[in-house]
Amino acid sequence: MAMPALAASDGCGRASWYALTSRTASGERMDPSKLTAAHPRLRFGTRVEVTNPRNGKSVIVRINDRGPFVKGRVMDVSKAAAQRLGMIRSGVARVCYRVVA
């Protein structure tokens, strides 16, 4: 089965999760129970579907922060998003993402 072509704002790579309660780059307070994520370039408020190809689990997150700041990672997701993706225990997982709105 062929994979659809990725748009310039879509991608795959390693992601980690975080659960801080400090202010995000967008100015709002980070809430680990919300479905949010940090991405280096996508506009704040962008909704992104993130999929863990290892287990097929997906979640839609809202970009509200900048990051990740670790080489080789494409995004950081909130703890709530990581739970839905099944990556809490591992801390880092390969994900694919696509902008949905």
N, C-alpha and C positions, 0 to 999 in steps of 0.2 A: 504494500500500500504506500503510495507516494505521500510525502509530507508536503503541505502547502508552502509556498514560498513565504519567507519572513519579510515583513515590511521593515523599513529602516528603524522603526521604533520598537520592533519585536526582537527577541533574542533568547538565547539559552546560556546557561553558565551556573556557577556555584552561587548559592545564596545562604545567608545565615539569618538568625533571628535575634531580636533584642527586646528587652523589657524595662527600659529606663523610664523615668517619669519627668525628665527634663524637657525644656522647650525644644521643639523641632526647628528646622531651618525655615519653615513656613510661619513660625511664631506661635503655633498652638502647642499645648502640652501633650507630650507623648503619653498615650494610654495603651498599655499592653493588651487590654481586653478588646480593643477596636481592631478592625481589619484594615491596617495601614501598612505602608512600606516606604523605604528610602531608596531613591534612584538618583544617579549622578546628573541626569539631564532632563528627564520627563517633567513637564509642568506640574506644579502643585495642583491637586484636584483631579488629575488624570486617573481614570479607573483602568486597572490592569488585571487580566486573568492570569494567574500564576498556576502552573501545573507541575507536579512532581511526577516525572515520567516513570520513575521506579515503581510507584504504586497507583498511578492514574488519578490521584486526588488533586482537585483544583479548588481555588478560592479567588474571589475578586477582591482586590485591595485598592485603596485610594492612596496615591502618592502624596505624602505630606512632609517629607524630610529629604535631605541630601545624604548620600553615602552610596555604597559602603566605602570605607577608607582602608580596606585591606585589598592588596593586589590580587587579581584573579577572581574577585567576586563581582556579580552583576547587580545584586540588590540585597537589602536587609529587609526582612519582614517582621511584623509584630509577633509577639508570643501567640496571640490568638490565631493569626494566620498560619504560623508554624504548626500549631496543634492540628488545624484542619488539613495541612499538607503532610502530616505524619513525620515531621522532622525535629520534634522537640528533643528526643533522646540523642540523635546524632549531632545536633547543633548546626550542621551544614549539610546541604543537599544540592544536587543538580536539579535545576528547575528550567522550565521554558516559560516565557511570558509573552503576552500580546496585549496591545492597547485595545480596550473595548469601548471607551468613551472619554 
